[in-house]
Amino acid sequence: MSERIIILDFGSQYTQLIGRRIRDMHVYSELLPWHAKKEEALDEQTKGIILSGGPQSIYANNAPFIQDFLLESGLPILGICYGMQALTHKLGGKVLQSNEHEYGLTELDVPEANTLLHQGRQTVWMSHGDHVTELPPGFSRLATSPNSPFAAMIDEPNRRYGLQFHPEVHHTQHGEEILRNFVLKVCDCQPGWTSSSIIEESVAAIQAQVGSGRVLSALSGGVDSAVTTSLVQEAIGDRLTAVFINTGLMRQGEPEQIEAAFRPVLADRLIMVDASERYFAKLAGVTDPEEKRKIIGGSFIREFEAAVAGLEEHEFLAQGTIYPDVIESKGIGVSEAHRIKSHHNVGGLPEDLKFKLVEPLRNLFKDEVRAVGEALGLPPELIWRQPFPGPGLAVRVLGEVTPERIEIVRMADAIFTEELQRASLTRMHIDEEGNIRGSSQAFAVLLPVKSVGVMGDQRTYSETIALRAITSTDFMTADWARLPNELLARVSSRIVNEVFGVNRVVYDISSKPPATIEWE
């Protein structure tokens, strides 16, 4: 098993970024709620502990706190923002509720060379109200900022550190260096979290879980399900059967592409089911996004059961659930009330599910999944296919889902994708001047908004398509893609002229956060 750094989440919007930065060092990181049990947080592979930021004051009712067993472990500890305040409060220092909050970029002064921080003046990202006014016994000051007399602290003998700022965000100068110093030097982690080690551990885990059993793979054609299917095939060979359910909610030509790609590999172990009419019947009149997801998730399993009813019994179901799905569905470290959305793979399954789930990608971010796919030898067109939500186009049709409205968004999406492909903008890249180009995910959304237009000298009252294109490496955060105006104009013109029922096209320039990538 790989060495790991555990990240205890106190509710910060940046917690997932800490995990990604550490995995970029080829060290496994795992997010746990701040109240995780000792046996969950500590094992022989745990090399260090990071305490994340959070939105609360340590003086708030029911404020998260540091559990005693963490301090008793003797492991290195790094507290970030709220994590530093909680560490200070726990160890006998003082934290003041301040009227002067410190948000955004600020200047940090690090006067002396030290184990953790880059020496000198630098710009860092702050996001806090309370701040430390008196250090705990054994700690010394590492850095100051205009509103924080103790912007960083250190207890070298006990390997305990605190930062009032966020090293994980890219706005912080030398942030990556700080995390590398903690993970690789202080915690002495070895960079062994690689694609080959992930495959080796995943195959072993699948074999241990499945034993001599048989597995069904929920194949959708996207990269996640493709890599999942390949990993399970690697582990158990012909005891795997893949099933593709055509929900009627797929992208243009996708069922045909999937069969062409997987039939040569799986032969008669690939089962294709056209369930589109049944899905549309169940979704009729439904407008609530969560209800859509639950209907689609529940129907998905029922269709699976019907498709394999005559086959030799399969005890397990393999799904392409990845780490962002788990985080957004369950909300690591936050309450159910703050859950962002249910994900098709983890939030909409029926309680009487007859299969045991096999989810080999459950702890991987999207870029890690792609790297594993490349290592497994999957074709590039599958590995680099842009992400597609489990519920399909249903969550890209706001309001009621009907065959007619799905066809509108499917055609608009195909036009957008075609133009991006012609311009070589379907993959994010950095140009020679250091600018981000292209897109990590791009699609069309049909809005339940009609507006007046003029087409052929006649008044129209038709629907609106929103185009969404983002750039991201981990899909936990994202920025809107700066696509060329000429391309957007061409896409808009084609959609209005080629897609019946649309007379207006808009472009979404929201980042994540505060928005999500999908509209529902």
SVG drawing of the C-alpha trace seen along z (x, -y; Angstrom):
<svg xmlns="http://www.w3.org/2000/svg" viewBox="-46 -46 64 65">
<polyline fill="none" stroke="black" stroke-width="0.4" points="0.0,0.0 1.1,-3.6 2.2,-6.0 -0.3,-8.7 -0.9,-12.1 -4.3,-12.5 -6.2,-15.9 -8.8,-16.5 -11.4,-18.7 -12.9,-21.5 -15.0,-22.8 -12.8,-24.9 -13.6,-25.3 -9.9,-24.8 -9.5,-21.4 -9.7,-19.4 -6.9,-21.5 -4.6,-20.4 -5.1,-16.8 -4.5,-17.5 -1.2,-19.4 0.1,-16.5 -0.9,-13.9 1.0,-15.9 4.1,-15.0 3.2,-11.3 2.2,-11.0 -1.2,-9.6 -3.4,-12.0 -6.8,-11.2 -9.5,-13.6 -11.3,-12.7 -13.9,-14.6 -12.4,-16.4 -14.2,-14.0 -12.7,-10.8 -12.2,-7.9 -8.6,-7.0 -8.6,-3.7 -9.7,-5.5 -7.1,-8.3 -4.1,-6.5 -2.4,-3.4 1.1,-2.3 1.0,-4.1 0.0,-7.5 3.1,-9.8 1.6,-13.2 -1.5,-15.2 -2.8,-18.4 -5.6,-20.4 -7.6,-22.3 -9.1,-25.7 -12.8,-26.3 -15.5,-28.9 -16.3,-28.9 -14.7,-30.7 -13.2,-28.3 -15.5,-30.1 -18.7,-29.2 -21.1,-26.7 -20.2,-23.2 -17.0,-24.4 -14.8,-21.6 -11.9,-20.7 -8.6,-18.7 -9.0,-15.2 -6.5,-14.2 -5.3,-11.1 -3.9,-13.3 -1.5,-15.1 -0.6,-11.9 0.3,-10.2 3.7,-12.0 3.1,-12.5 4.0,-15.8 1.0,-18.2 0.4,-21.2 -2.5,-23.5 -3.8,-25.8 -6.0,-28.9 -8.7,-27.5 -6.4,-24.5 -3.7,-26.8 -6.2,-28.5 -7.6,-25.2 -4.1,-24.0 -3.2,-27.2 -6.4,-27.0 -5.9,-23.3 -2.3,-23.7 -2.8,-26.8 -2.2,-29.8 -4.7,-32.6 -6.9,-33.3 -8.7,-36.7 -12.0,-37.3 -11.0,-40.2 -13.1,-43.0 -10.4,-43.4 -10.7,-40.5 -8.0,-39.6 -9.2,-38.3 -7.4,-38.0 -3.8,-38.7 -1.5,-40.1 2.2,-40.4 4.0,-37.9 7.3,-38.6 9.5,-35.6 12.6,-37.0 14.7,-33.9 15.5,-30.6 13.5,-27.7 12.2,-24.2 8.9,-25.1 8.7,-28.6 10.6,-30.4 12.6,-33.3 11.8,-36.9 8.8,-38.9 6.1,-37.2 2.5,-37.3 0.0,-34.9 -3.7,-34.2 -5.5,-35.0 -9.1,-34.1 -9.8,-34.5 -11.4,-36.6 -9.9,-35.3 -6.2,-35.4 -3.5,-34.1 -2.4,-36.7 -0.3,-34.5 1.6,-31.4 1.2,-28.1 4.1,-27.0 7.0,-25.6 6.1,-27.5 8.0,-30.4 7.0,-32.9 7.8,-32.1 6.1,-35.0 4.0,-38.1 1.4,-39.9 -0.2,-43.3 -3.1,-42.0 -1.5,-38.8 1.3,-39.2 1.7,-35.4 1.0,-34.5 3.0,-31.3 4.4,-29.4 6.6,-26.4 7.4,-23.9 10.4,-22.2 11.1,-19.4 7.5,-18.2 7.2,-18.8 4.1,-21.0 3.4,-23.9 0.7,-26.5 0.0,-28.8 -2.6,-31.5 -2.7,-31.6 -3.5,-29.1 -0.4,-27.5 -2.7,-25.2 -4.1,-28.0 -2.1,-29.1 -2.2,-32.8 0.2,-32.0 3.8,-32.5 6.0,-29.4 2.8,-27.5 3.8,-24.4 7.3,-24.6 5.8,-24.9 3.7,-21.8 6.6,-19.9 8.8,-20.8 6.2,-19.5 5.3,-16.3 8.7,-15.2 11.1,-16.6 9.3,-16.9 7.1,-13.8 9.8,-12.0 7.2,-10.6 8.5,-8.7 6.9,-9.6 5.5,-6.2 2.0,-7.1 2.3,-6.5 0.0,-5.0 1.7,-1.6 1.4,-1.5 -2.3,-2.6 -3.0,0.2 -1.1,2.8 -3.0,1.8 -6.4,1.6 -6.1,5.0 -5.1,6.5 -8.0,4.8 -10.5,6.0 -9.3,9.5 -9.5,9.5 -13.0,8.1 -14.4,10.2 -12.6,13.5 -14.0,16.1 -17.2,14.0 -18.4,12.4 -18.7,8.7 -20.9,6.5 -19.5,3.3 -21.7,0.2 -20.2,-0.9 -21.1,-4.4 -18.4,-5.0 -16.8,-7.8 -13.2,-7.7 -14.2,-6.7 -16.3,-3.6 -13.8,-2.7 -10.9,-2.7 -13.0,-0.9 -13.9,1.8 -10.2,2.2 -9.1,2.5 -11.7,5.1 -10.8,7.0 -7.1,6.9 -8.1,8.3 -10.6,11.1 -10.5,11.6 -13.6,13.2 -15.6,13.2 -16.5,9.6 -19.6,8.7 -20.1,5.1 -23.6,3.6 -24.4,0.4 -27.8,-1.1 -28.9,-3.6 -31.0,-6.0 -31.9,-8.2 -29.9,-10.9 -26.5,-10.3 -24.5,-12.6 -25.0,-12.4 -23.8,-9.1 -22.5,-7.8 -24.2,-4.4 -22.8,-3.5 -19.3,-4.8 -19.4,-2.7 -20.3,0.5 -17.7,0.0 -15.0,-0.6 -15.9,2.2 -17.4,5.0 -14.0,6.1 -12.6,6.3 -15.6,7.9 -17.4,9.7 -20.6,11.3 -19.7,10.0 -20.9,6.6 -24.7,6.2 -26.4,3.2 -29.9,2.2 -32.1,-0.5 -34.2,-1.8 -34.8,-5.3 -38.6,-5.1 -38.8,-3.8 -36.5,-6.6 -38.6,-9.3 -41.8,-7.9 -40.4,-8.0 -39.0,-11.5 -42.2,-12.9 -43.3,-16.0 -40.2,-16.0 -38.3,-19.3 -36.4,-19.0 -32.7,-18.2 -32.3,-15.9 -35.4,-14.0 -34.1,-13.6 -30.9,-12.1 -32.6,-9.7 -35.0,-8.5 -32.2,-8.0 -30.0,-6.3 -32.8,-3.9 -33.8,-3.1 -30.2,-2.4 -30.0,0.4 -33.4,1.8 -32.4,1.9 -29.2,3.6 -31.1,6.3 -33.5,6.9 -30.6,7.1 -28.7,9.7 -31.6,11.7 -30.8,14.7 -27.1,14.7 -25.0,16.6 -25.3,14.8 -23.2,11.7 -22.7,10.6 -20.8,7.4 -21.4,4.2 -18.4,2.1 -18.9,-1.7 -16.7,-4.5 -17.2,-6.6 -14.3,-9.0 -13.2,-11.1 -14.9,-14.4 -18.2,-12.5 -17.8,-11.2 -16.7,-14.6 -19.6,-16.5 -22.2,-13.9 -21.3,-13.3 -19.6,-16.5 -16.4,-15.4 -16.4,-17.2 -19.6,-19.1 -23.3,-18.3 -25.8,-16.8 -27.4,-20.2 -24.4,-21.5 -24.2,-18.6 -23.7,-20.1 -25.5,-17.5 -26.2,-13.8 -24.1,-12.0 -25.6,-9.3 -22.9,-6.9 -23.2,-7.5 -26.3,-9.4 -29.2,-7.9 -29.0,-4.2 -32.0,-2.3 -31.8,-1.0 -32.6,2.5 -29.6,2.7 -28.8,6.4 -25.2,5.9 -22.1,5.2 -20.3,2.2 -16.8,2.4 -15.4,-1.2 -11.7,-1.0 -11.5,-4.7 -13.2,-6.0 -10.1,-7.6 -8.8,-9.1 -9.1,-12.5 -9.9,-12.8 -6.3,-13.5 -5.2,-10.4 -7.8,-8.3 -6.6,-9.5 -3.0,-8.6 -4.1,-5.1 -6.0,-4.7 -2.9,-5.6 -0.9,-3.1 -3.5,-0.4 -3.2,-1.1 -6.6,-2.4 -7.1,-4.4 -6.5,-8.2 -10.0,-9.0 -11.5,-7.3 -9.0,-8.6 -9.3,-12.2 -13.1,-12.2 -14.5,-15.1 -16.4,-14.3 -20.1,-13.5 -22.4,-13.4 -23.9,-10.1 -27.5,-11.3 -26.5,-12.4 -28.3,-15.2 -31.1,-15.2 -29.1,-17.6 -28.4,-19.7 -32.1,-20.2 -33.3,-22.5 -37.0,-21.9 -38.9,-19.0 -37.1,-16.3 -38.8,-15.3 -37.5,-13.6 -37.9,-16.8 -36.0,-19.0 -33.2,-16.3 -32.8,-16.4 -32.5,-20.2 -29.6,-20.1 -28.0,-17.1 -27.9,-18.9 -26.6,-22.1 -24.0,-20.1 -22.8,-18.3 -22.4,-21.6 -20.4,-23.1 -18.2,-20.0 -17.6,-19.9 -16.4,-23.5 -14.1,-23.1 -12.6,-20.0 -12.0,-21.9 -10.2,-24.6 -8.3,-22.1 -9.8,-23.4 -11.3,-20.3 -8.2,-19.8 -6.8,-22.4 -3.2,-23.4 -0.7,-26.2 0.4,-28.3 4.0,-29.7 3.1,-32.8 1.9,-30.9 -1.8,-31.5 -4.4,-28.8 -6.1,-27.7 -8.8,-25.2 -11.2,-23.5 -11.3,-20.7 -15.1,-20.3 -17.5,-22.0 -21.2,-21.5 -24.6,-23.0 -27.5,-23.6 -31.1,-24.1 -32.7,-26.7 -36.4,-26.9 -36.4,-30.5 -38.2,-31.7 -37.5,-35.1 -38.6,-37.1 -36.6,-36.9 -36.9,-37.7 -36.1,-35.0 -37.0,-35.5 -38.9,-38.7 -41.1,-36.7 -41.5,-37.1 -40.3,-34.0 -40.7,-33.1 -38.2,-30.3 -35.9,-28.7 -32.3,-29.6 -29.1,-27.6 -26.3,-28.4 -22.8,-27.3 -20.5,-26.2 -16.8,-25.7 -14.3,-25.5 -10.6,-24.9 -9.5,-22.7 -7.0,-20.0 -8.8,-18.4 -12.5,-19.4 -12.8,-20.5 -12.1,-24.1 -12.6,-25.5 -12.5,-28.7 -14.5,-29.6 -12.6,-29.1 -11.6,-32.2 -12.7,-30.9 -12.2,-33.0 -15.1,-35.4 -15.1,-34.2 -15.7,-30.6 -18.5,-31.5 -20.1,-33.6 -19.9,-30.7 -21.3,-28.3 -24.2,-30.6 -25.0,-31.2 -25.0,-27.5 -27.2,-26.6 -29.8,-29.2 -29.9,-28.2 -29.7,-24.4 -31.5,-23.6 -35.3,-24.2 -36.8,-25.9 -33.8,-28.0 -33.4,-31.7 -30.9,-32.8 -27.4,-31.6 -25.5,-32.8 -22.1,-32.0 -21.6,-31.1 -18.6,-32.9 -19.0,-31.6 -16.1,-29.9 -16.2,-27.0 -16.7,-28.0 -19.1,-29.7 -20.9,-27.9 -20.6,-24.2 -19.5,-22.9 -22.9,-21.4 -26.0,-23.6 -28.0,-20.9"/>
</svg>
